[in-house]
Amino acid sequence: MAIITCIEDLKRIHERRVPRMFYDYAESGSWTEQTFRENTTDFEKIRLRQRVAVDMTGRSTASQMIGQDVAMPVALAPVGLTGMQHADGEIKAARAAEAFGVPYTLSTMSINSIEDVAEKTTKPFWFQLYTMKDIDYTDRLIERARAAGCSALVITLD
């Protein structure tokens, strides 16, 4: 197995392992890609200061998000068509988030259904909802998420 020391190492592995269209999908943004570029630039400005020999006794990253206990205040964001990377992509991501103790957000544009993810996990996950003109369809999606035990509805407006 390759040695992974940074995000770029993961990107190189990803690029070698998946068809080009899947890599391009994951490594790009929508429309003009302005937000994608700005997010990348903003993250590059963050510098973490290494601190050694610091007493960490009693420290914890545990917190709460919308009333839910979490291992740290981070959630896996919705990524549409994760199933392109692996047939059970959304299920695997939800299980990984569950194992780590952080929320998982299932995309409206997922390959795996809300019901499939709920059946293969043991904790509630969040459901991302794209607002659509078809109100009946939207209502049915919300009802499916509710019936599957989703603990939050993350609404996307774009």
Beta strands, then each sheet from edge to edge (+ up, - down):
strand 1: 63-65
strand 2: 68-70
strand 3: 105-106
strand 4: 126-130
strand 5: 152-156
sheet 1: 1+ 2-
sheet 2: 3+ 4+ 5+
end
